[in-house]
Amino acid sequence: MTYQRPDLRGRTAFVTGTTRGIGKEIALALAEAGCNVVSTGKTVDDSDTDLEGTIHETAAACEDRGVDAHAIRLDVRDTAAVRAAVDEAIETFGEVDVVVNNASAIQQAAIEDLPADRFDLLTEVNVRGTYLVSRAFLPHLRAIGGGHILTNAPPIRMDRAPGKAAYAWSKLGMTFATLSLAAELDDEPIAANAFWPVTLIETRATRYFGLGDADDWRTPAVVADTVLELLDRDPGTFSGHAVYDEDVLRAAGIEDFGRYNVTAGDPEPKAARMFDPEYERP
């Protein structure tokens, strides 16, 4: 079955971490579905770095898909910068009804081996960033009558993570904040949900940190399609969930995930097992 992307024309999404990888793919998928995009991140010039991609390049690519886009340089750890970015996005588009907390830092190491400043970075980018961005949009989402807050973070299935405690703490913290917000908004049409891939995703981070190889990876498109499908759900009735991409897309009618695989074959669920060691596909 061919996945039919929902029609998101007339909507606007604020996406964090769009310079490359999953965030960029989400932004482009939103644009292809007709959604305007606010492209945010820290990279505005990649000429003196080996990290390719900028928020402006992503915004331009979105505009090439026929929507309006706007780039804002943003450090999600900075309260004042987040508030200013939210105000600028709203001033530019009038309404922003989709917020995607994608920006994230990664480093897996044992507690003894991870310096405290790296712990702080993981916590501040992942948990604090999600907290600040979500919180900053609440008055606006209430004013326009609702919307979606989506966070790229896993279901909470573990109480310890040897060898990756700080990273797990920060990613699960993103989920915890999102699901807590959903409960606080229980009587309002503002959905707060988390999403996570079952398999590892091919990005610069997976390559740089040696997380599997091509046989273990799917393309970021599987995550982007998951976001689109979640945005097609009623925010008044579907909120407070931490979901896996495969479950969401199966519910949308997808049975063959081969289109997303980097190589032939079915990748093992290594991303799910990163935070749920007992995970088995249904």
C-alpha positions in Angstrom: 0.0 0.0 0.0 1.3 3.5 -0.9 1.3 5.8 2.1 -1.0 8.8 1.4 0.3 11.8 3.2 -2.3 14.0 4.8 -3.2 17.4 3.5 -1.7 19.9 5.8 -2.3 23.0 3.7 -3.0 26.1 5.8 -1.0 24.9 8.8 2.4 26.0 10.1 5.0 24.0 12.0 7.8 25.1 14.2 10.5 22.4 14.0 13.7 22.4 16.1 17.0 21.0 14.8 16.3 21.2 11.1 19.8 21.6 9.7 20.2 17.9 8.8 19.1 14.4 9.5 15.7 13.6 11.0 14.8 17.2 11.6 15.4 18.2 8.1 13.5 15.3 6.7 10.5 16.1 9.0 10.6 19.7 7.7 10.7 18.6 4.1 7.9 16.1 4.6 5.7 18.7 6.2 6.4 21.0 3.3 5.4 18.3 0.8 2.2 17.9 2.7 1.5 21.6 2.3 2.5 22.8 5.7 4.4 26.0 6.2 7.6 25.5 8.1 9.7 27.5 10.7 13.2 26.0 10.4 15.2 26.4 13.5 18.7 25.4 14.7 22.1 26.7 15.5 23.8 26.3 12.1 23.5 29.3 9.8 26.9 28.9 8.0 28.5 25.5 7.3 31.5 26.8 5.3 34.0 26.3 8.1 32.7 22.9 9.4 32.4 19.4 8.3 28.7 19.4 9.3 26.8 20.0 6.1 23.5 21.9 6.2 22.0 25.1 7.6 18.6 26.2 8.7 18.4 28.5 5.7 19.1 25.7 3.2 16.3 23.7 4.8 13.9 26.6 4.7 14.8 27.2 1.0 14.2 23.5 0.3 10.8 23.8 1.9 9.9 26.8 -0.2 10.9 24.8 -3.3 8.1 22.4 -2.3 5.6 25.3 -2.7 5.1 26.4 0.9 6.2 29.5 2.9 9.2 28.9 5.2 11.2 31.0 7.6 14.6 30.3 9.3 15.4 31.3 12.8 18.7 30.7 14.5 17.9 29.1 17.9 19.7 27.6 20.9 16.9 25.7 22.6 18.7 26.0 25.9 18.3 29.8 26.0 15.0 30.9 27.6 15.1 34.4 26.0 16.1 33.0 22.6 13.2 30.5 22.7 10.7 33.2 23.6 12.0 35.5 20.9 11.9 32.7 18.3 8.3 31.8 19.2 7.3 35.5 18.9 9.0 35.8 15.6 7.4 32.7 14.2 3.9 33.8 15.3 4.5 37.3 13.9 5.7 35.9 10.6 2.8 33.4 10.1 0.0 34.6 12.3 -0.7 31.1 13.6 1.6 28.2 14.4 -0.4 25.1 15.3 2.4 22.4 15.1 5.4 22.2 17.4 8.0 19.5 16.8 10.7 19.1 19.5 13.4 17.3 17.5 16.6 19.1 18.5 18.7 16.7 20.5 22.2 16.0 21.7 23.6 12.4 21.9 26.6 10.9 23.7 26.5 7.4 25.1 29.0 6.6 27.9 29.2 5.1 31.4 28.8 7.6 34.3 32.5 7.3 35.1 33.5 8.1 31.6 31.1 11.0 30.8 32.3 14.5 32.1 29.8 16.5 34.0 29.7 19.2 31.3 28.5 16.6 28.8 25.8 15.5 31.2 24.7 19.1 31.4 24.7 19.5 27.6 22.5 16.4 27.2 20.1 17.5 29.9 19.9 21.1 28.7 19.5 20.5 25.0 17.1 17.5 25.3 15.0 18.0 28.4 15.3 21.8 29.0 14.9 22.5 25.3 11.8 20.5 25.0 10.4 22.1 28.2 11.2 25.6 27.1 9.8 25.3 23.5 6.6 23.5 24.6 5.9 25.9 27.4 6.5 29.0 25.3 3.9 27.9 22.7 1.1 27.1 25.2 -0.5 30.6 25.3 -0.6 30.8 21.5 -2.0 27.3 21.1 -4.7 28.1 23.5 -5.4 31.4 21.7 -5.9 29.7 18.3 -8.0 26.9 19.7 -5.5 24.0 19.8 -2.7 22.2 18.0 0.0 19.5 18.3 3.2 19.3 20.3 5.3 16.3 19.1 8.6 15.2 20.7 11.2 12.9 19.2 11.7 10.7 22.2 11.1 7.1 23.3 8.5 5.3 25.4 9.5 5.0 29.0 10.1 1.3 29.7 13.3 1.2 31.8 14.6 2.4 35.2 18.3 2.1 34.5 20.6 2.4 31.5 24.1 1.2 32.2 26.6 2.5 29.6 24.3 5.4 28.6 22.7 6.7 31.7 23.0 10.4 30.9 21.7 10.0 27.3 18.8 7.8 28.5 18.0 10.2 31.3 17.8 13.1 28.8 15.8 11.3 26.2 13.3 9.8 28.6 13.1 13.2 30.3 11.8 14.6 27.0 9.1 12.0 27.0 8.3 12.5 30.7 7.9 16.3 30.1 5.7 15.7 27.0 3.4 13.2 28.7 3.1 15.3 31.8 2.1 18.2 29.7 -0.5 16.1 28.0 -2.1 15.3 31.3 -2.0 18.9 32.3 -3.9 19.7 29.0 -6.3 16.9 29.4 -9.4 19.1 28.9 -8.0 21.2 26.1 -7.6 20.4 22.3 -3.8 20.6 22.5 -2.2 17.2 21.9 1.2 16.3 23.3 2.7 13.1 22.1 6.2 11.5 21.7 7.4 9.3 18.8 10.4 7.1 18.4 11.8 4.8 15.6 11.9 1.0 16.1 15.1 0.8 14.1 18.2 2.9 14.0 17.9 5.8 11.5 20.7 6.7 9.0 22.0 10.1 10.1 25.4 11.7 10.7 25.0 10.9 14.4 24.5 7.1 13.8 27.5 7.1 11.5 29.7 9.2 13.7 29.0 7.3 16.9 29.1 3.9 15.2 25.5 2.9 15.9 25.1 -0.1 13.7 25.7 -0.2 9.9 23.7 0.2 6.8 21.9 -3.1 7.4 20.6 -1.7 10.7 19.3 1.6 9.3 16.2 3.0 7.9 16.0 6.4 6.3 14.7 9.4 8.2 11.6 9.3 6.0 10.0 6.6 8.3 10.1 9.1 11.1 8.8 12.0 9.0 5.8 9.9 7.8 5.1 9.1 11.4 5.0 12.7 12.3 2.6 13.4 9.4 0.3 10.6 10.5 0.2 11.9 14.1 -0.7 15.3 12.8 -3.7 13.8 11.0 -5.1 12.7 14.3 -7.6 14.7 16.4 -5.6 16.6 19.1 -8.7 16.5 21.3 -8.8 12.8 21.5 -5.2 11.5 20.7 -2.8 12.9 23.3 -0.5 11.6 26.0 1.0 8.8 24.0 4.6 7.7 23.4 4.5 5.7 20.2 6.8 3.7 17.9 6.9 4.6 14.2 6.0 1.1 13.0 2.8 1.0 15.1 1.7 4.4 13.8 2.3 3.5 10.2 0.8 0.1 10.4 -2.4 1.7 11.7 -2.2 4.0 8.6 -2.2 0.9 6.4 1.5 0.4 5.7 2.5 -3.3 5.8 5.8 -3.3 3.8 8.5 -1.1 5.4 11.0 -1.9 2.7 10.8 1.5 1.2 12.4 2.9 4.3 15.3 0.4 4.6 18.8 1.5 3.6 19.6 -2.0 2.4 17.5 -5.1 1.6 16.2 -7.0 4.6 14.4 -6.0 7.8 16.5 -4.1 10.3 16.5 -5.3 13.9 14.7 -3.1 16.4 17.8 -1.7 17.8 16.5 1.8 18.5 13.5 0.5 20.4 15.8 -1.8 22.4 18.1 1.1 23.3 15.5 2.1 25.8 13.4 -1.1 26.1 15.8 -4.1 26.1 12.9 -6.6 26.0 11.2 -5.0 23.0 9.7 -7.4 20.5 7.7 -6.5 17.4 4.0 -7.3 17.7 
